[in-house]
Amino acid sequence: MIPMLDLQAQYWALADELNAAVQRTMAAGQYILGPEVKKLEADIARYCGTRFAVGVNSGTDALYLALRALEIGPGDEVITTPFTFIATTEAIGAVGATPVFVDIDPHTFNLDVAQVEAKITPQTRALLPVHLYGQTCEMDSLVAIARRHGLRIVEDCAQAIGASWRGQAAGALGDIGCFSFFPSKNLGCYGDGGMAVTSDPVLAERIEILRRHGGKKKYHHTELGVNSRLDELQAAILNVKFPHLDAWNAARRERARTYNQLLAGSGIACPGELADSECVYHQYTVRVPDRERVQAELKAAGVASMVYYPIPLHLQEVHRNLGYGAGDFPVAEQAAREVLSLPIYPEISFDEQSLVAQALIAAVRQPLAV
Ligand SMILES: *Cc1c(COP(=O)(O)O)cnc(C)c1O
């Protein structure tokens, strides 16, 4: 079976260094917010071109703490996309605010910036773009809208570490950028982990305080925070992996080009890349008709595939209280019916990609006889 990704291949390639880093950290005896976390924070801030980075325990918490730092809460609205992972709206809900959805662009699957302004109300406080599948949103227009209306921008960069918009890193394009180090992300640890980046010292300090029980000084609590720190052990692992991130992302881009070539002329809709955006292909996502059958045929041919995401958030049961219904965001709904993500990871070989492409083309062309 050709898997969606091969995390063990990445482990074995770096096993000696990773094992040594974990052992060194265990022996060093400082397990919470030690030198490994500090080093990673400094490296990620430099990488993104932001002044600060704060390690937290997941991408979801990075989003939650970003919204808390901006003092967004009950009565406030946050504009976002319905075509994303639930963590995006979970964070909005967790601070007591209300997500307001905008439909997506059919080519990039990211929120359609042209539709944002119509959704702004006196309650709107922030825009929360998600750089889905590794590609940034159209950020110039979004930043202009935010400026015009006095709104903040929190970027969900969970799938887009290393991506950029006109040469500027994802995460540095708004007020706060939120990353995830979940194992399957482009830079993943061996558990949960996340990070928030910002160039605003006030916001950085707010997140710093909130992640450690709402207190700058131990046992002196100024507000109710949470326990959300990036583990020292996970940071040690990430410090070994981080120097390889650019090469891994370059390999992903190369693999994406290979799929584009292998699928050219097949009629299968390949992912669209904006001219100003450098995508890091967290996923390589095509659209196919009759998806369930195509997926079954791929599986029969030994090819894994996944659907990100089968139900847009406005149609999720948990969000029924928001009052949306089928037909409200037709582009997102169509994407949810048609998208199929193919195996993509730095270690996938050309032969494996050829097999994936052949199996996909055969499945789309020849319906199974029933
Ligand atoms: C993975 C992901 C998250 C959440 O990150 P965790 O570290 O798993 O909490 C948030 N948003 C998107 C778009 C994601 O893909």
The ligand as a Tripos MOL2 file, in Angstrom:
@<TRIPOS>MOLECULE
LIG
   15    15     1     0     0
SMALL
NO_CHARGES

@<TRIPOS>ATOM
      1 C1         -3.9690   20.3920   12.3820 C.3       1 LIG1
      2 C2         -4.8080   21.6020   12.2730 C.ar      1 LIG1
      3 C3         -5.1450   22.3760   13.3880 C.ar      1 LIG1
      4 C4         -4.9080   21.9470   14.8050 C.3       1 LIG1
      5 O1         -3.6350   21.6260   15.1540 O.3       1 LIG1
      6 P1         -3.4010   20.6350   16.3920 P.3       1 LIG1
      7 O2         -1.9590   20.7940   16.6750 O.co2     1 LIG1
      8 O3         -3.7760   19.2660   15.9380 O.co2     1 LIG1
      9 O4         -4.2610   21.1090   17.5160 O.co2     1 LIG1
     10 C5         -5.8110   23.5720   13.1830 C.ar      1 LIG1
     11 N1         -6.1710   23.9620   11.9490 N.ar      1 LIG1
     12 C6         -5.8980   23.2480   10.8610 C.ar      1 LIG1
     13 C7         -6.2870   23.7620    9.5240 C.3       1 LIG1
     14 C8         -5.2200   22.0300   10.9790 C.ar      1 LIG1
     15 O5         -4.9510   21.3120    9.8860 O.3       1 LIG1
@<TRIPOS>BOND
     1     1     2 1
     2     2     3 ar
     3     2    14 ar
     4     3     4 1
     5     3    10 ar
     6     4     5 1
     7     5     6 1
     8     6     7 2
     9     6     8 1
    10     6     9 1
    11    10    11 ar
    12    11    12 ar
    13    12    13 1
    14    12    14 ar
    15    14    15 1
@<TRIPOS>SUBSTRUCTURE
     1 LIG1         1 GROUP 0 **** ****
